[in-house]
Amino acid sequence: MMNSSAVGKSTLDVEVSHISAHGIWLLIENQELFMPYEEFPWFQEARVKDIFAVEQPRQGHFYWRNLDVDLTIEMIQNPNRFPLKSRII
């Protein structure tokens, strides 16, 4: 008997849906979040392939391995609550 169910974890639970001159958009399930470069400077000079290489190691937590950036939905929705930013050299 054949089973058509998917094997392993879905990799489509988070994706970068758009990159513009102002920031990037993440699509998470049915929600789209905008991350302006003013608040998330790590992405402004990043390579496109590194921006698209986002992982979701656990629900609501996003990791860009090549950029060494960890963010949560809370941080994206309320960046003023998390004022620490990296210094771009």
N, CA, C and O atoms as CSV, one atom per row, in Angstrom:
chain,resi,resn,atom,element,x,y,z
A,1,MET,N,N,0.843,-1.177,0.000
A,1,MET,CA,C,0.000,0.000,0.000
A,1,MET,C,C,0.889,1.242,0.000
A,1,MET,O,O,1.845,1.330,0.771
A,2,MET,N,N,0.571,2.190,-0.862
A,2,MET,CA,C,1.358,3.417,-0.949
A,2,MET,C,C,0.786,4.482,-0.028
A,2,MET,O,O,-0.424,4.564,0.183
A,3,ASN,N,N,1.676,5.289,0.510
A,3,ASN,CA,C,1.281,6.387,1.391
A,3,ASN,C,C,1.757,7.685,0.747
A,3,ASN,O,O,2.943,7.833,0.453
A,4,SER,N,N,0.842,8.621,0.526
A,4,SER,CA,C,1.219,9.869,-0.138
A,4,SER,C,C,1.512,11.007,0.834
A,4,SER,O,O,1.669,12.150,0.405
A,5,SER,N,N,1.588,10.725,2.115
A,5,SER,CA,C,1.881,11.787,3.074
A,5,SER,C,C,3.330,12.229,2.947
A,5,SER,O,O,4.201,11.447,2.568
A,6,ALA,N,N,3.571,13.480,3.266
A,6,ALA,CA,C,4.916,14.048,3.164
A,6,ALA,C,C,5.826,13.469,4.227
A,6,ALA,O,O,5.385,13.152,5.332
A,7,VAL,N,N,7.084,13.335,3.891
A,7,VAL,CA,C,8.084,12.824,4.814
A,7,VAL,C,C,8.889,14.002,5.337
A,7,VAL,O,O,9.302,14.866,4.564
A,8,GLY,N,N,9.113,14.040,6.644
A,8,GLY,CA,C,9.928,15.095,7.227
A,8,GLY,C,C,9.155,16.367,7.506
A,8,GLY,O,O,7.938,16.436,7.338
A,9,LYS,N,N,9.899,17.370,7.936
A,9,LYS,CA,C,9.327,18.662,8.324
A,9,LYS,C,C,9.133,19.545,7.097
A,9,LYS,O,O,9.966,19.543,6.190
A,10,SER,N,N,8.047,20.291,7.069
A,10,SER,CA,C,7.802,21.237,5.991
A,10,SER,C,C,8.837,22.354,6.052
A,10,SER,O,O,9.179,22.836,7.131
A,11,THR,N,N,9.335,22.764,4.879
A,11,THR,CA,C,10.308,23.850,4.836
A,11,THR,C,C,9.660,25.149,4.378
A,11,THR,O,O,10.354,26.146,4.175
A,12,LEU,N,N,8.344,25.151,4.215
A,12,LEU,CA,C,7.657,26.324,3.703
A,12,LEU,C,C,6.932,27.105,4.788
A,12,LEU,O,O,6.025,27.880,4.483
A,13,ASP,N,N,7.307,26.920,6.038
A,13,ASP,CA,C,6.606,27.606,7.122
A,13,ASP,C,C,7.024,29.067,7.256
A,13,ASP,O,O,6.323,29.837,7.913
A,14,VAL,N,N,8.127,29.467,6.663
A,14,VAL,CA,C,8.559,30.866,6.634
A,14,VAL,C,C,9.286,31.092,5.319
A,14,VAL,O,O,10.057,30.243,4.870
A,15,GLU,N,N,9.036,32.242,4.708
A,15,GLU,CA,C,9.774,32.587,3.504
A,15,GLU,C,C,9.861,34.101,3.358
A,15,GLU,O,O,9.003,34.834,3.851
A,16,VAL,N,N,10.880,34.550,2.693
A,16,VAL,CA,C,11.020,35.961,2.360
A,16,VAL,C,C,10.165,36.167,1.122
A,16,VAL,O,O,10.412,35.559,0.081
A,17,SER,N,N,9.154,37.027,1.236
A,17,SER,CA,C,8.238,37.218,0.114
A,17,SER,C,C,8.610,38.414,-0.758
A,17,SER,O,O,8.172,38.498,-1.906
A,18,HIS,N,N,9.420,39.347,-0.225
A,18,HIS,CA,C,9.772,40.534,-0.999
A,18,HIS,C,C,10.978,41.218,-0.374
A,18,HIS,O,O,11.122,41.258,0.848
A,19,ILE,N,N,11.841,41.753,-1.228
A,19,ILE,CA,C,12.974,42.575,-0.795
A,19,ILE,C,C,12.874,43.875,-1.576
A,19,ILE,O,O,12.741,43.863,-2.799
A,20,SER,N,N,12.939,45.004,-0.861
A,20,SER,CA,C,12.880,46.302,-1.542
A,20,SER,C,C,14.001,47.204,-1.040
A,20,SER,O,O,14.827,46.795,-0.225
A,21,ALA,N,N,14.015,48.409,-1.528
A,21,ALA,CA,C,15.003,49.398,-1.079
A,21,ALA,C,C,14.755,49.843,0.354
A,21,ALA,O,O,15.609,50.489,0.961
A,22,HIS,N,N,13.581,49.499,0.903
A,22,HIS,CA,C,13.201,49.946,2.248
A,22,HIS,C,C,13.268,48.847,3.307
A,22,HIS,O,O,13.360,49.146,4.498
A,23,GLY,N,N,13.224,47.595,2.895
A,23,GLY,CA,C,13.248,46.504,3.850
A,23,GLY,C,C,12.843,45.196,3.211
A,23,GLY,O,O,12.785,45.068,1.988
A,24,ILE,N,N,12.564,44.221,4.070
A,24,ILE,CA,C,12.151,42.906,3.580
A,24,ILE,C,C,10.846,42.482,4.240
A,24,ILE,O,O,10.511,42.931,5.336
A,25,TRP,N,N,10.122,41.615,3.554
A,25,TRP,CA,C,8.862,41.076,4.057
A,25,TRP,C,C,9.025,39.584,4.267
A,25,TRP,O,O,9.540,38.871,3.405
A,26,LEU,N,N,8.577,39.123,5.427
A,26,LEU,CA,C,8.549,37.695,5.734
A,26,LEU,C,C,7.115,37.214,5.687
A,26,LEU,O,O,6.215,37.864,6.219
A,27,LEU,N,N,6.903,36.084,5.056
A,27,LEU,CA,C,5.590,35.448,5.035
A,27,LEU,C,C,5.639,34.263,5.988
A,27,LEU,O,O,6.400,33.316,5.793
A,28,ILE,N,N,4.802,34.339,7.032
A,28,ILE,CA,C,4.745,33.303,8.054
A,28,ILE,C,C,3.305,32.832,8.131
A,28,ILE,O,O,2.426,33.562,8.589
A,29,GLU,N,N,3.067,31.601,7.677
A,29,GLU,CA,C,1.715,31.062,7.594
A,29,GLU,C,C,0.836,32.044,6.823
A,29,GLU,O,O,1.067,32.235,5.630
A,30,ASN,N,N,-0.146,32.667,7.435
A,30,ASN,CA,C,-1.041,33.603,6.746
A,30,ASN,C,C,-0.714,35.053,7.072
A,30,ASN,O,O,-1.517,35.943,6.792
A,31,GLN,N,N,0.427,35.299,7.646
A,31,GLN,CA,C,0.798,36.633,8.123
A,31,GLN,C,C,2.047,37.123,7.393
A,31,GLN,O,O,2.997,36.362,7.204
A,32,GLU,N,N,2.046,38.398,6.982
A,32,GLU,CA,C,3.221,38.984,6.365
A,32,GLU,C,C,3.754,40.080,7.287
A,32,GLU,O,O,3.005,40.951,7.731
A,33,LEU,N,N,5.046,40.026,7.566
A,33,LEU,CA,C,5.686,40.991,8.454
A,33,LEU,C,C,6.729,41.783,7.683
A,33,LEU,O,O,7.523,41.213,6.934
A,34,PHE,N,N,6.726,43.105,7.868
A,34,PHE,CA,C,7.701,43.978,7.221
A,34,PHE,C,C,8.821,44.301,8.192
A,34,PHE,O,O,8.574,44.628,9.353
A,35,MET,N,N,10.053,44.208,7.711
A,35,MET,CA,C,11.232,44.525,8.515
A,35,MET,C,C,12.006,45.641,7.812
A,35,MET,O,O,12.790,45.374,6.902
A,36,PRO,N,N,11.784,46.906,8.237
A,36,PRO,CA,C,12.506,48.018,7.606
A,36,PRO,C,C,13.982,47.989,7.989
A,36,PRO,O,O,14.338,47.608,9.104
A,37,TYR,N,N,14.829,48.393,7.055
A,37,TYR,CA,C,16.273,48.402,7.318
A,37,TYR,C,C,16.642,49.324,8.475
A,37,TYR,O,O,17.651,49.095,9.141
A,38,GLU,N,N,15.845,50.359,8.725
A,38,GLU,CA,C,16.126,51.260,9.848
A,38,GLU,C,C,16.141,50.495,11.169
A,38,GLU,O,O,16.953,50.776,12.050
A,39,GLU,N,N,15.237,49.526,11.295
A,39,GLU,CA,C,15.137,48.738,12.527
A,39,GLU,C,C,15.945,47.447,12.462
A,39,GLU,O,O,16.340,46.911,13.497
A,40,PHE,N,N,16.193,46.949,11.264
A,40,PHE,CA,C,16.879,45.669,11.073
A,40,PHE,C,C,18.038,45.863,10.094
A,40,PHE,O,O,17.993,45.370,8.967
A,41,PRO,N,N,19.079,46.586,10.530
A,41,PRO,CA,C,20.163,46.991,9.627
A,41,PRO,C,C,21.006,45.838,9.085
A,41,PRO,O,O,21.719,46.018,8.097
A,42,TRP,N,N,20.943,44.679,9.695
A,42,TRP,CA,C,21.758,43.537,9.282
A,42,TRP,C,C,21.443,43.097,7.857
A,42,TRP,O,O,22.281,42.488,7.192
A,43,PHE,N,N,20.242,43.403,7.390
A,43,PHE,CA,C,19.805,42.931,6.079
A,43,PHE,C,C,20.129,43.901,4.943
A,43,PHE,O,O,20.136,43.494,3.781
A,44,GLN,N,N,20.395,45.154,5.245
A,44,GLN,CA,C,20.517,46.176,4.213
A,44,GLN,C,C,21.644,45.890,3.218
A,44,GLN,O,O,21.453,46.073,2.016
A,45,GLU,N,N,22.784,45.457,3.676
A,45,GLU,CA,C,23.917,45.185,2.788
A,45,GLU,C,C,24.131,43.687,2.568
A,45,GLU,O,O,25.130,43.282,1.973
A,46,ALA,N,N,23.202,42.873,3.043
A,46,ALA,CA,C,23.341,41.417,2.926
A,46,ALA,C,C,23.083,40.948,1.500
A,46,ALA,O,O,22.356,41.589,0.740
A,47,ARG,N,N,23.685,39.829,1.155
A,47,ARG,CA,C,23.435,39.224,-0.155
A,47,ARG,C,C,22.021,38.649,-0.182
A,47,ARG,O,O,21.521,38.139,0.821
A,48,VAL,N,N,21.398,38.741,-1.335
A,48,VAL,CA,C,20.020,38.260,-1.489
A,48,VAL,C,C,19.918,36.796,-1.081
A,48,VAL,O,O,18.978,36.417,-0.383
A,49,LYS,N,N,20.865,35.972,-1.501
A,49,LYS,CA,C,20.789,34.544,-1.168
A,49,LYS,C,C,20.866,34.319,0.347
A,49,LYS,O,O,20.292,33.356,0.854
A,50,ASP,N,N,21.566,35.192,1.071
A,50,ASP,CA,C,21.641,35.059,2.524
A,50,ASP,C,C,20.344,35.506,3.195
A,50,ASP,O,O,19.957,34.953,4.224
A,51,ILE,N,N,19.677,36.497,2.623
A,51,ILE,CA,C,18.383,36.936,3.163
A,51,ILE,C,C,17.339,35.839,2.964
A,51,ILE,O,O,16.538,35.569,3.859
A,52,PHE,N,N,17.349,35.210,1.794
A,52,PHE,CA,C,16.375,34.152,1.513
A,52,PHE,C,C,16.628,32.880,2.313
A,52,PHE,O,O,15.732,32.044,2.421
A,53,ALA,N,N,17.804,32.713,2.868
A,53,ALA,CA,C,18.153,31.500,3.606
A,53,ALA,C,C,17.705,31.583,5.058
A,53,ALA,O,O,18.512,31.403,5.970
A,54,VAL,N,N,16.436,31.851,5.275
A,54,VAL,CA,C,15.882,31.938,6.625
A,54,VAL,C,C,15.363,30.567,7.056
A,54,VAL,O,O,14.780,29.829,6.261
A,55,GLU,N,N,15.585,30.246,8.315
A,55,GLU,CA,C,15.111,29.001,8.909
A,55,GLU,C,C,14.189,29.346,10.074
A,55,GLU,O,O,14.268,30.436,10.640
A,56,GLN,N,N,13.326,28.419,10.418
A,56,GLN,CA,C,12.488,28.579,11.608
A,56,GLN,C,C,12.740,27.371,12.514
A,56,GLN,O,O,12.028,26.370,12.436
A,57,PRO,N,N,13.770,27.475,13.384
A,57,PRO,CA,C,14.115,26.331,14.227
A,57,PRO,C,C,13.003,25.934,15.195
A,57,PRO,O,O,12.888,24.768,15.571
A,58,ARG,N,N,12.188,26.906,15.594
A,58,ARG,CA,C,10.994,26.610,16.394
A,58,ARG,C,C,9.952,27.681,16.074
A,58,ARG,O,O,10.290,28.750,15.566
A,59,GLN,N,N,8.729,27.401,16.363
A,59,GLN,CA,C,7.617,28.278,16.004
A,59,GLN,C,C,7.860,29.715,16.467
A,59,GLN,O,O,8.098,29.962,17.650
A,60,GLY,N,N,7.797,30.669,15.517
A,60,GLY,CA,C,7.936,32.082,15.854
A,60,GLY,C,C,9.354,32.575,16.053
A,60,GLY,O,O,9.557,33.723,16.449
A,61,HIS,N,N,10.344,31.730,15.786
A,61,HIS,CA,C,11.761,32.093,15.936
A,61,HIS,C,C,12.448,31.873,14.594
A,61,HIS,O,O,12.374,30.788,14.018
A,62,PHE,N,N,13.120,32.917,14.102
A,62,PHE,CA,C,13.715,32.863,12.779
A,62,PHE,C,C,15.217,33.073,12.866
A,62,PHE,O,O,15.706,33.875,13.662
A,63,TYR,N,N,15.937,32.333,12.028
A,63,TYR,CA,C,17.394,32.371,12.083
A,63,TYR,C,C,17.965,32.434,10.671
A,63,TYR,O,O,17.610,31.645,9.795
A,64,TRP,N,N,18.868,33.405,10.481
A,64,TRP,CA,C,19.617,33.540,9.242
A,64,TRP,C,C,21.050,33.130,9.565
A,64,TRP,O,O,21.829,33.936,10.075
A,65,ARG,N,N,21.392,31.901,9.274
A,65,ARG,CA,C,22.690,31.317,9.644
A,65,ARG,C,C,23.857,32.113,9.060
A,65,ARG,O,O,24.805,32.417,9.783
A,66,ASN,N,N,23.812,32.454,7.787
A,66,ASN,CA,C,24.933,33.155,7.149
A,66,ASN,C,C,25.109,34.582,7.648
A,66,ASN,O,O,26.190,35.155,7.516
A,67,LEU,N,N,24.059,35.159,8.218
A,67,LEU,CA,C,24.119,36.519,8.749
A,67,LEU,C,C,24.244,36.529,10.271
A,67,LEU,O,O,24.465,37.583,10.868
A,68,ASP,N,N,24.103,35.364,10.899
A,68,ASP,CA,C,24.103,35.211,12.353
A,68,ASP,C,C,23.082,36.149,12.996
A,68,ASP,O,O,23.394,36.877,13.938
A,69,VAL,N,N,21.851,36.118,12.466
A,69,VAL,CA,C,20.759,36.951,12.968
A,69,VAL,C,C,19.652,36.038,13.480
A,69,VAL,O,O,19.189,35.146,12.769
A,70,ASP,N,N,19.236,36.270,14.722
A,70,ASP,CA,C,18.118,35.573,15.357
A,70,ASP,C,C,17.033,36.591,15.657
A,70,ASP,O,O,17.304,37.614,16.285
A,71,LEU,N,N,15.816,36.331,15.222
A,71,LEU,CA,C,14.692,37.218,15.524
A,71,LEU,C,C,13.463,36.389,15.855
A,71,LEU,O,O,13.337,35.238,15.438
A,72,THR,N,N,12.559,36.997,16.611
A,72,THR,CA,C,11.274,36.373,16.901
A,72,THR,C,C,10.164,37.256,16.325
A,72,THR,O,O,10.399,38.406,15.952
A,73,ILE,N,N,8.969,36.708,16.259
A,73,ILE,CA,C,7.826,37.502,15.794
A,73,ILE,C,C,7.671,38.735,16.671
A,73,ILE,O,O,7.411,39.826,16.164
A,74,GLU,N,N,7.825,38.576,17.964
A,74,GLU,CA,C,7.715,39.702,18.911
A,74,GLU,C,C,8.720,40.804,18.576
A,74,GLU,O,O,8.372,41.985,18.591
A,75,MET,N,N,9.946,40.432,18.278
A,75,MET,CA,C,10.979,41.419,17.936
A,75,MET,C,C,10.651,42.144,16.630
A,75,MET,O,O,10.891,43.345,16.507
A,76,ILE,N,N,10.109,41.424,15.671
A,76,ILE,CA,C,9.768,42.027,14.380
A,76,ILE,C,C,8.573,42.961,14.516
A,76,ILE,O,O,8.561,44.049,13.940
A,77,GLN,N,N,7.577,42.540,15.272
A,77,GLN,CA,C,6.371,43.354,15.431
A,77,GLN,C,C,6.581,44.550,16.353
A,77,GLN,O,O,5.904,45.568,16.208
A,78,ASN,N,N,7.508,44.439,17.297
A,78,ASN,CA,C,7.732,45.497,18.296
A,78,ASN,C,C,9.218,45.805,18.448
A,78,ASN,O,O,9.775,45.594,19.525
A,79,PRO,N,N,9.873,46.299,17.398
A,79,PRO,CA,C,11.324,46.530,17.499
A,79,PRO,C,C,11.706,47.565,18.544
A,79,PRO,O,O,12.836,47.556,19.034
A,80,ASN,N,N,10.785,48.459,18.894
A,80,ASN,CA,C,11.099,49.469,19.924
A,80,ASN,C,C,11.281,48.845,21.303
A,80,ASN,O,O,11.904,49.463,22.167
A,81,ARG,N,N,10.767,47.655,21.536
A,81,ARG,CA,C,10.966,46.952,22.815
A,81,ARG,C,C,12.337,46.279,22.897
A,81,ARG,O,O,12.765,45.850,23.968
A,82,PHE,N,N,13.012,46.195,21.763
A,82,PHE,CA,C,14.301,45.516,21.686
A,82,PHE,C,C,15.294,46.455,21.012
A,82,PHE,O,O,15.637,46.250,19.848
A,83,PRO,N,N,15.764,47.485,21.724
A,83,PRO,CA,C,16.545,48.556,21.097
A,83,PRO,C,C,17.979,48.213,20.700
A,83,PRO,O,O,18.616,48.996,19.996
A,84,LEU,N,N,18.497,47.080,21.124
A,84,LEU,CA,C,19.884,46.746,20.784
A,84,LEU,C,C,19.998,46.410,19.311
A,84,LEU,O,O,19.235,45.599,18.786
A,85,LYS,N,N,20.950,47.036,18.654
A,85,LYS,CA,C,21.209,46.780,17.243
A,85,LYS,C,C,22.702,46.575,17.073
A,85,LYS,O,O,23.513,47.090,17.842
A,86,SER,N,N,23.040,45.820,16.059
A,86,SER,CA,C,24.470,45.625,15.799
A,86,SER,C,C,25.050,46.899,15.190
A,86,SER,O,O,24.334,47.712,14.606
A,87,ARG,N,N,26.326,47.045,15.337
A,87,ARG,CA,C,27.028,48.161,14.692
A,87,ARG,C,C,27.627,47.640,13.421
A,87,ARG,O,O,28.471,46.745,13.445
A,88,ILE,N,N,27.202,48.189,12.315
A,88,ILE,CA,C,27.747,47.776,11.026
A,88,ILE,C,C,29.072,48.486,10.834
A,88,ILE,O,O,29.150,49.713,10.894
A,89,ILE,N,N,30.102,47.709,10.603
A,89,ILE,CA,C,31.455,48.264,10.478
A,89,ILE,C,C,31.794,48.421,9.002
A,89,ILE,O,O,32.888,48.872,8.664
